Amino acid sequence: MLTLHERALTELFQRADMEGRGESSFKWLREARACARLRLKPSSGRVGASRFGGEPDLPAGVPWPSVDGEGLVFLQQLNLAEIRGHEALSESPSPLPGRGLLSMFLRHDDMAGPGGGEFHLLYHDAPVKEFRRVSAPEKMVPSAEDYGGAKPFDLEAVWAVDLPMSGPGFEHAIEEGDDEFDLWDFRRLERDLACYGDREAYGGSLFGHPYGVQSDQVASAVQVRRGLSPKYLHQLDDELRTLIKAEREDWVPLWLIESNFRVGLSFWDAGSFGTYIHRDDLSAQDFARAYTELESS
């Protein structure tokens, strides 16, 4: 029986008509992981829908999240009952809760070093019927000048396959002797197919490989969980490098939010936010210590 990512690869080859290149090519496909791509759809206006931009839905009595009296910028929300039932996440028991909304808010996007920015990942465990649309408070964080007023779009999870962009998986793939440009071309092709040829409809991903290219975001997550200010890899001592290597697989790439010009949001130079969660926290459905990092050129 084919695994989920093997079925995804078979479908991808068939749709792209690439099967004739032979089994010896694309050895890095063994690094493939199942994931879900988040594809934009016209806004339905439905309370509780997975959404990019617009206004958030929150349980009755829960105010718009704020820090020091200033409202945070709303980015995306995910309806977990709908996401959990998606094929890419349902081959084995999903690690996600079976109901409620997972929402991402931004306070600021400082890029002074690894770990730049302040993000708030909120999980509200309640039936969708208990949620209602919330309007922004009068006083917002300064980042709202850059990211406020984004157009709302619904999000649909699309069954997909993910290949590494960086890190050990990418290095191992290239060691197999294949051309890294083939790998990148394949990644672009996969995203185009996942969004049915509409590249601007791509709004992010769930699970798959670590998202960072310019920095090791998992290394930053390990450091922050231990109460350290994250440093770049070349700044780390041998002891911390060993620790990061030992704990790397304990972190799950949870959620990637990409810049999207259709929504009207560009994070710095078309950057993205990658969110990671420790496996123990994911099992406990505790999103309070998830780690999010902004990456941009």
N, C-alpha and C positions, 0 to 999 in steps of 0.2 A: 504493500500500500504506500502510495506516495505521501510524503509529508506535505504540510501546507505550503512551505516555501518551494518545494519541488513542483507542486501543481502550479504555483504562481509562475515559476520560471518557464515551465512547459507552455503555459498560456502566453507568456510574454514572447517566447520564441515564435510561437505560431502566429501571433498577431503581427510581429515585426518581420516575419519571413526570414529569420536568421538561422534556421536549423541546419542549413547546408554548410556552415562554416566548420563543422566537425567537433568531436568531443575534446580534442587536444587543445582547442582554443577555449578561452574563458575559464581556465582552471580556477580563477578566483570566485567563480559562482558558488563554490563550496562555502564561501564566507557569507552567503545570502541569509537574511533573516526576514521572517514575516513581519509586516507592519501594516498600518493603515495610513493612507494619504487623506488629508482633509481637503475636500474639493468645495469651492464656493458654489452656492445656488442662490437664485433670487430670494430675497427675504420673504418669508411667509407671514411675518408678524406674530407668529405663534409663541405664546409664553412657554418657556422651557425648551425651545429649540436650541440645538447647538448653533452658536453664532459667532461671527467675527465682526467686531465693530458695533456701533449703535449703543444701546443701553442694556445693562445687565438685568437679569431676573433674580430676585432674592426672596427668601421666605418672608411671609407677613411679619412685620415688626422688626426686621433686620434692616438697618440703614445702609446707605451707600458707604463702602469702606473708606476710612479716612485716617490720616496721621497728622497729629498736631492741628486738628481742625480743618485740614485741607483734604478734599476728596481726591482719591486716586484715579488714575486713568484706566478705564475698562478696555481690555484687549479681546479676549475670547472667553466663551463658556462652552462646556461639553455636557450634553445630556447623557449620563452614564448608562441609563437603561437602554438607550438606542445604540450607543457605542459598544457596550458589552455584548450585544447580540450580533455584532458585525462578524462576518466569517473570518477575517484576518485575526481576530482576537478570541475565537471560540473553539479552536481545535482542541484545546485543553481548558480546564477551568480558568476563566479570566481572573487576573489579579485585581481588576477594578471592582469597586462596589457596584451593586446591581441597581442602584437608584440614586437620585439626587443630581446636583450640578457641581461640576468642577470649574472654577472661574479664575482667570488670571488678571491681576491688576498691576499697574506700574506706578511707582512713585517718582523715580528719576532714572536716567540712562547714562550715568557717568561712566566713561571708559578710561579711567586713569590707570587701569591695570587689569589683571585677571579678576574675575568676579565683579566687574563693574556693573553698576545699576542696583536698584532696590525693587524687588518684585514681591507681590503678595499672592500666593496660591491658596485659594479658599475652597473648602469642600462643605457643602450644605446637604446633610443627609435628610431629605424629606421628599415625599411624593411631589411630582411636578404640579399637581393641582393646588398645592399650597404656596406656590411661587407667584409673584406679581412683578410687573415691569416697574423699575425704579428710575426716576429722573435724577440727573446730576445735581449736586448741591451748588449753591451760588459760588462758594469759594473752593477752587480746585488747586491742585499742586501746579507749579510752574510748567511742568512737562505737558500739561493739557494744552498749552499754546501750540505745541508741535503735533500732538497726537489726538487732541479732542476733535469731535465732529466727524469721525470716520463713518462712512456709509455702512449700514448693517447688511450683512449677507448671512444666510443659513450655511451651515457646514454639513457635508455628507462624508461619511467614512467610506473610502474606496479600498478594496482588497488590493494589496500591493506587495512588493518584495523590495528589501533594502540592501544596498551594498555599501561597504565602508568608504568613508571619505578621508579618514585619517586614522592614526593610532595603530595599535598592534594588528588589527584585522586588515587594514590597508597595507601595512608593511608585509604581512604574510602573503597577501594576494599578489603583490608585486614580486615577491621572492619566488613565486611559482613560475615566473618567466614570461608572464603576459605583459602586454603594453598597458601602462597606467592610463594612457589616453583612451584605449578601448574601454577600460573600466568606467572612466568619466562619461564617455559617449553613451555607454549602456545605462548609466544612472539617469542621464538627461532623457534618453528614450523612454525609460520606465516611467518617469514623472509625467512626460507628455501623454503616454498611454493611460496612466492612472486618471488623468484629467481629460481624457477623450480628445486629446489634441489641443486643448485650450490651456496653454501654459499659464496664462494670467489667472486661471481659476485655482491654482495651487496655493493653499493657505497654510500648509504645515503638515506634520506627521505625528503619529503615535507609535512608540516603541521603535524597533529596528536597531540600528547602530548608533554609537555616540555621534553627536551632531557637529562638534567643533572641527574646524580645519586649521585655523591659525593658532589656536591654543588648545591645551589638553583640559577640557572642561571637567572630565571625571577626576583628574588630579586636583583641580580646584575644589570639587565637591568633597573629596576625602579630607582635605585640609580644613575646610570650613566646619565640617561635622566634628572635628577635633578641637574646635575653638581657635584655629589659626587664621591669620590673614593670608589668603592665597598668594603664592608666588609662581612665577614662570618656572618651567622645568629646569632651565639652566641655572636657576638660583637655588635649587634645593640641595641639601646635603645627602650623603649616601643613605643615611638612616631613613629619611623621609621618602626617598625614592623607593627604597625597599618596601616601606609601608604601603605606598600607593600601588605598587605592583601586586602586593598581596591582597589588597582590598578592592582592586579595580572591578572584578566581576561581581562584587556585592552591590553595584550601582546599576540601576535600570534607566535607560533613556526613555523618559516618560512622554514628553510633549515638546514638539518643536513648533514655534510660531514664526512664520516668515513674513518679511515685508510684502505688501501687496498693493500695487498702485490702483487696482480696481476698487479696493476698499478705501484707499486714500491714506495709507500708512506706510512710511518708509523709516525704518529704524537706522539712523545714521545713513551710511551709504548702502542702502538695500540690505541691511543686516537681518539678524534673526535672534530669537531667544530660545536657548536650549534648556529644558528642565529635566533634572535627574532626581531620582528618589532611591533611597536605600531599600534593599529587598525586605528587611525586617519592618521598616515603616510601611511599605506597600502592603505587606501581609496583614499588618495591624490597621490598615486603612487610615493611617496617620500622615497627612500631607503637610503638616506644619513645618517639618524640617527639610522639605524638598529644596533643592538648590537650583537656581536659575541664573544663567549668565548670558549677557549680550555679546554677540560677535559681529563685527563689521570690518570692512577694509579701511 
